[in-house]
Amino acid sequence: IARVLRRICDGFALAIGSLARGVGRNAAALDPAHRRDGLVLALVIVSVIVAAPLWFGTSGWLSTIVASVVTEAVGVFDVAVPVLVLFMAIRVLRHPERGPDNGRIAIGGTLLMWTLLALRHITDAAPSPGDPGWSDGGGYLGWALATPLVSAVGKPVSLVILRSEEHTSELQSLAY
């Protein structure tokens, strides 16, 4: 049964990947050894699972858990997570042979997002975990970066450091 399910998933991923690669010029002639259709399908599924409760208010045990975990982790930026995951899926689908570039883009995007979360945390009166406005801040990730930084160098210097990191991450993400 496991083999049958794997073949069904592989076939579905190949069909979706082939359909998506058919759009545009460069990805249609991609060598089959470079295709990453399974990873792309997994990223698309994650994007849909995260978007459903956050954008459309779906209910159910999985939706409740996903919405809670994502919102607690990234706070007010939770609505952007499905878009970012989908962007990475499209990037891997269109350019799977550029593995190192895809990795750099993922790292740069993650640093940019983490910096934005910390900036949001600092500018949102630095809520503590469990405060009523917690989900309007930068979540646990913003809190984890901002709190030690602010305690070490103060709020004004922290804002300068994070703003400079934000620009560096933007440049790194856009360079490829």
C-alpha positions as a Python dict, from the first residue, in 0.01 Angstrom:
ca = {
    (1, 'I'): (0, 0, 0),
    (2, 'A'): (287, 238, 80),
    (3, 'R'): (436, 189, -266),
    (4, 'V'): (104, 258, -432),
    (5, 'L'): (55, 576, -230),
    (6, 'R'): (409, 687, -311),
    (7, 'R'): (354, 630, -683),
    (8, 'I'): (26, 821, -671),
    (9, 'C'): (194, 1113, -494),
    (10, 'D'): (489, 1102, -735),
    (11, 'G'): (253, 1097, -1033),
    (12, 'F'): (51, 1386, -895),
    (13, 'A'): (367, 1587, -826),
    (14, 'L'): (499, 1513, -1177),
    (15, 'A'): (169, 1620, -1335),
    (16, 'I'): (156, 1946, -1139),
    (17, 'G'): (524, 2014, -1208),
    (18, 'S'): (489, 1943, -1580),
    (19, 'L'): (186, 2169, -1602),
    (20, 'A'): (366, 2452, -1423),
    (21, 'R'): (685, 2408, -1624),
    (22, 'G'): (480, 2434, -1943),
    (23, 'V'): (417, 2800, -1862),
    (24, 'G'): (706, 3019, -1971),
    (25, 'R'): (1022, 2949, -2165),
    (26, 'N'): (1307, 2819, -1955),
    (27, 'A'): (1165, 2546, -1734),
    (28, 'A'): (998, 2334, -2003),
    (29, 'A'): (1323, 2174, -2122),
    (30, 'L'): (1451, 2100, -1773),
    (31, 'D'): (1648, 1778, -1733),
    (32, 'P'): (1439, 1525, -1533),
    (33, 'A'): (1734, 1472, -1296),
    (34, 'H'): (1699, 1834, -1178),
    (35, 'R'): (1325, 1830, -1113),
    (36, 'R'): (1210, 1871, -755),
    (37, 'D'): (837, 1812, -803),
    (38, 'G'): (789, 1633, -469),
    (39, 'L'): (940, 1921, -273),
    (40, 'V'): (734, 2170, -471),
    (41, 'L'): (414, 1975, -407),
    (42, 'A'): (495, 1960, -36),
    (43, 'L'): (555, 2336, -24),
    (44, 'V'): (228, 2406, -208),
    (45, 'I'): (38, 2179, 32),
    (46, 'V'): (196, 2356, 332),
    (47, 'S'): (103, 2692, 180),
    (48, 'V'): (-261, 2586, 134),
    (49, 'I'): (-282, 2433, 482),
    (50, 'V'): (-148, 2754, 638),
    (51, 'A'): (-359, 2986, 419),
    (52, 'A'): (-690, 2809, 482),
    (53, 'P'): (-741, 2907, 848),
    (54, 'L'): (-559, 3241, 828),
    (55, 'W'): (-724, 3378, 514),
    (56, 'F'): (-1053, 3190, 490),
    (57, 'G'): (-1129, 3106, 853),
    (58, 'T'): (-1162, 2731, 803),
    (59, 'S'): (-1223, 2537, 1119),
    (60, 'G'): (-1117, 2197, 1235),
    (61, 'W'): (-850, 2057, 1461),
    (62, 'L'): (-566, 2092, 1208),
    (63, 'S'): (-671, 2443, 1106),
    (64, 'T'): (-684, 2552, 1469),
    (65, 'I'): (-340, 2411, 1546),
    (66, 'V'): (-181, 2556, 1230),
    (67, 'A'): (-331, 2903, 1281),
    (68, 'S'): (-226, 2907, 1645),
    (69, 'V'): (132, 2791, 1582),
    (70, 'V'): (191, 3027, 1289),
    (71, 'T'): (36, 3328, 1465),
    (72, 'E'): (230, 3264, 1785),
    (73, 'A'): (553, 3223, 1590),
    (74, 'V'): (533, 3529, 1362),
    (75, 'G'): (257, 3742, 1510),
    (76, 'V'): (88, 3985, 1275),
    (77, 'F'): (294, 3860, 979),
    (78, 'D'): (108, 3527, 984),
    (79, 'V'): (-92, 3620, 673),
    (80, 'A'): (232, 3652, 472),
    (81, 'V'): (360, 3300, 551),
    (82, 'P'): (154, 3118, 283),
    (83, 'V'): (267, 3365, 17),
    (84, 'L'): (633, 3323, 114),
    (85, 'V'): (609, 2943, 113),
    (86, 'L'): (433, 2952, -226),
    (87, 'F'): (702, 3187, -361),
    (88, 'M'): (970, 2938, -256),
    (89, 'A'): (774, 2654, -421),
    (90, 'I'): (759, 2849, -748),
    (91, 'R'): (1127, 2935, -722),
    (92, 'V'): (1226, 2569, -672),
    (93, 'L'): (992, 2459, -951),
    (94, 'R'): (1125, 2708, -1203),
    (95, 'H'): (1494, 2688, -1106),
    (96, 'P'): (1568, 2356, -931),
    (97, 'E'): (1915, 2339, -1083),
    (98, 'R'): (2009, 2654, -892),
    (99, 'G'): (2014, 2484, -553),
    (100, 'P'): (2279, 2712, -395),
    (101, 'D'): (2096, 3023, -520),
    (102, 'N'): (1766, 2891, -388),
    (103, 'G'): (1932, 2829, -52),
    (104, 'R'): (2072, 3182, -40),
    (105, 'I'): (1733, 3327, -129),
    (106, 'A'): (1568, 3119, 145),
    (107, 'I'): (1828, 3228, 401),
    (108, 'G'): (1810, 3595, 296),
    (109, 'G'): (1430, 3588, 302),
    (110, 'T'): (1431, 3424, 645),
    (111, 'L'): (1671, 3685, 784),
    (112, 'L'): (1462, 3964, 633),
    (113, 'M'): (1143, 3821, 784),
    (114, 'W'): (1307, 3770, 1123),
    (115, 'T'): (1438, 4127, 1118),
    (116, 'L'): (1092, 4261, 1031),
    (117, 'L'): (943, 4056, 1316),
    (118, 'A'): (1195, 4202, 1562),
    (119, 'L'): (1131, 4556, 1436),
    (120, 'R'): (757, 4500, 1475),
    (121, 'H'): (813, 4369, 1826),
    (122, 'I'): (1020, 4671, 1929),
    (123, 'T'): (789, 4929, 1770),
    (124, 'D'): (479, 4756, 1909),
    (125, 'A'): (574, 4844, 2269),
    (126, 'A'): (757, 4510, 2308),
    (127, 'P'): (472, 4286, 2426),
    (128, 'S'): (566, 3987, 2638),
    (129, 'P'): (441, 3635, 2565),
    (130, 'G'): (83, 3607, 2686),
    (131, 'D'): (7, 3981, 2674),
    (132, 'P'): (-329, 4071, 2518),
    (133, 'G'): (-166, 4235, 2212),
    (134, 'W'): (84, 3953, 2160),
    (135, 'S'): (-48, 3842, 1819),
    (136, 'D'): (-27, 4203, 1692),
    (137, 'G'): (351, 4206, 1750),
    (138, 'G'): (632, 4001, 1599),
    (139, 'G'): (548, 3674, 1771),
    (140, 'Y'): (798, 3449, 1942),
    (141, 'L'): (1055, 3489, 1663),
    (142, 'G'): (1047, 3870, 1684),
    (143, 'W'): (1058, 3854, 2062),
    (144, 'A'): (1353, 3609, 2055),
    (145, 'L'): (1564, 3845, 1844),
    (146, 'A'): (1451, 4180, 1981),
    (147, 'T'): (1450, 4115, 2356),
    (148, 'P'): (1820, 4028, 2403),
    (149, 'L'): (1924, 4295, 2155),
    (150, 'V'): (1727, 4569, 2331),
    (151, 'S'): (1853, 4461, 2672),
    (152, 'A'): (2213, 4462, 2544),
    (153, 'V'): (2228, 4793, 2355),
    (154, 'G'): (1897, 4972, 2415),
    (155, 'K'): (1600, 5043, 2193),
    (156, 'P'): (1746, 5320, 1967),
    (157, 'V'): (2063, 5125, 1881),
    (158, 'S'): (1860, 4807, 1830),
    (159, 'L'): (1641, 4985, 1577),
    (160, 'V'): (1948, 5107, 1387),
    (161, 'I'): (2104, 4759, 1385),
    (162, 'L'): (1783, 4592, 1272),
    (163, 'R'): (1721, 4851, 1000),
    (164, 'S'): (2072, 4796, 861),
    (165, 'E'): (2022, 4417, 873),
    (166, 'E'): (1690, 4460, 695),
    (167, 'H'): (1860, 4635, 403),
    (168, 'T'): (2141, 4378, 390),
    (169, 'S'): (1889, 4091, 380),
    (170, 'E'): (1689, 4265, 107),
    (171, 'L'): (1999, 4301, -106),
    (172, 'Q'): (2101, 3940, -47),
    (173, 'S'): (1753, 3813, -140),
    (174, 'L'): (1732, 4026, -454),
    (175, 'A'): (2085, 3955, -576),
    (176, 'Y'): (1980, 3619, -720),
}
